[in-house]
Amino acid sequence: MNPEVTEHIENIQPWQAEICNAIRERIHQSVPEVQERLQYKKPHFLKDGKYLAVISPAKAQVTLTVFNATDLDAPDGLFEPDGPPERKTVKIKDGQEVDYDLLAQLVAQAASTL
């Protein structure tokens, strides 16, 4: 794990850090070869040099964007309806229940074709 990403996550709101760490851990578990870096003040995850996912903490939410997502088999309503088909976004608010294992499965599915 990249120390810059760790430091960045340590310096955001505690509830955001909890969400970011949970997502980060599951991405590393489901895609062991993933690389991470801090870019534009956001944790980015790459596989073979190609973008796989990005976590974006904001004031009222944490956003996970999954790239290479055109063919993801996700439950209806999980991802935001707007945006290009190759990028899927889920917004997580403080106190919201999150199926981190499902998110990790979807990231692994996206990674499988990179």
Residue, then its C-alpha position, 0 to 999 in steps of 0.5 A: m500500500n502506498p504511504e501517500v495514500t495512507e497519509h491522505i486517508e488519515n487526514i480526512q474526516p473519521w467517517q470518510a477514512e473508515i469508508c475509504n479504508a474498507i474499500r481500499e482493503r477490499i480492493h487489495q484483497s480482490v485484486p492483489e496485483v493492484q497498484e495505488r497512487l495519490q493523484y489529484k488528492k484522491p486515491h487511484f487504483l491501477k492494474d497494469g498501468k490502467y485506471l481501475a478505480v478512484i475514491s473521492p472523499a467530499k464534504a457529504q460523501v465518499t464516491l467510488t468510481v469504477f473504470n472499465a465498467t461497461d459490462l459490470d453485473a451490478p444490482d439496479g440502483l447501486f450506481e449513479p444513473d449519469g455518466p459514461p458507461e465505462r465509468k460507474t459511480v457509487k456515492i456513500k454517505d455517513g452512516q449508510e450501510v455498505d456492501y463492501d464485498l459486493l463493491a470488491q467483487l465489482v472492482a475485481q470483475a472490472a479488473s478481470t478484463l484489463 
